Structures are given as structure tokens and as C-alpha cells.
Amino acid sequence: MKIVMKDTDGRRCRSERTREALIAACVAVLREGRVPTIVEICERAKCSHRSLFWHFERIESLHSAGLAVILAHLNNLQETLHIISHETQVLAEQSRSA
């Protein structure tokens, strides 16, 4: 039987939200075509430098996390385009044979 302890003070949830906000801020700047700075990320995420370095040992680690999010989005887009292409081919073949 697995026992799940409730985080009564919400620290873990708050910590996860902070980490996600840092990554989201990094992604936003990367999508603008720039390499985000520590100050810029912290301002956008509304957190301190200390929080950033609590979650990420180095700024490059945060950049990598941000790039991983962007790569995952690109992979999803590629899969979607592949499905659309396949469906288009199937419809074209069906219309030719009709």
C-alpha cells in the first residue's frame, strides 16, 4: 500500500510553480530569438536570482531546459504535420479512385 503525504504548507507546489515559471520565461525569450539573461528571466518569472539557482545549478542548465521545451513543441508539430500529410495523401487517393 502506497502512502501519499499531503504537502500541507504548499512548499513543494510553490517550488514546482517557480521552476515552471523560470522555464516558461526562458522559453519566451528564446522564442524572441535572444539568449535570456539571469536578470531577464527572473523579472519575467517574478522570482529572485536565488530561486533560479536553487532550481538550476547554472544558467546553462535553465537554457537547456528551455530548449528542451521548444524541441518537444517542434517534435509535436512535426508529428502533426506528418499526420496531416498522410491524411491528405489518403484523401487524394480516394478522390482519384472515385
N, C-alpha and C positions, 0 to 999 in steps of 0.2 A: 504494500500500500504506500503510495507516494503522498507525503505530507507537504502541502504548499503553505509557506508562511506569508502572511499578508504584510506588506511593507506599510506599516501604519503611519509613518511620517511622510511618505511620498518621496523620500530622497532618491530612491532608485529611479522612479518615474521621471523626476525632475532632471536627474543626471542624463537619462536617455533622451529627454527632450532637448537638453542643452547640446548633446553630441549631435543629434539630428539637425538642430538649428545651425551648428557650425558647418556641418557638411552642406546643408542647403545654401548657406551664404557663400561657401567656396564654389559650389556649382554655379550659382547665379553669376559670380564674377567671371568664372571660366567661360560661361556661355556668352559673355560680353567680349570675349577674345583677349582677356588680360589674365595675367598671373596674379592671384589675390595676395595682398599683404596681410600680416597679422592684424594690424590696426583696422583695415577694411573689413576683414572677416568678423572681428569682434564687434565692430559697430553694427554691421548688418544683423548679426546673430543676437545682439544686445546681451553680450556677456563679457567677462573680463579675460585678460590675457592669461591669467592663472587658470581659468576654466579651460581655455583652449589647450594649454599644456598639461592639464590634468587628463584630458581625453586623448591627446596626441603628443607623443614624445617630442616630435619635431614638426615643423610646418610642412615639410615634405610628406609626412605621413598623412596629414589632412589633405594635401593636394592629391595624393594617391587615392584617398577615399572619395574625393570629389570626382576624379577622373573615372573611377570605377562605376560611380552612379551614371555618369554620362555614357560610358561604354555599355552599360546594361540597357539604357534607353535606346542607344543605337542598335544594339542586338535585337531588341524587341521590334524596333522599326523595320529592320531587315527581315525578320521573320514575317511581319505583317505584309510587307511588300512581296515577299515570296508567295504567300498565300493568295494575295490579290492577283499576282501574275498567273499562278496556276489556275485560279478560278476563271480568269479572263480567257486563258487558252481552252479550257473545257467548254466555256460558252461559245467560243468561236468555232470549235469543232462541231458542237451541237447544231449551230446555225448553218454550217456548211452541209451537214448531212440531212438537214430538214428540207 
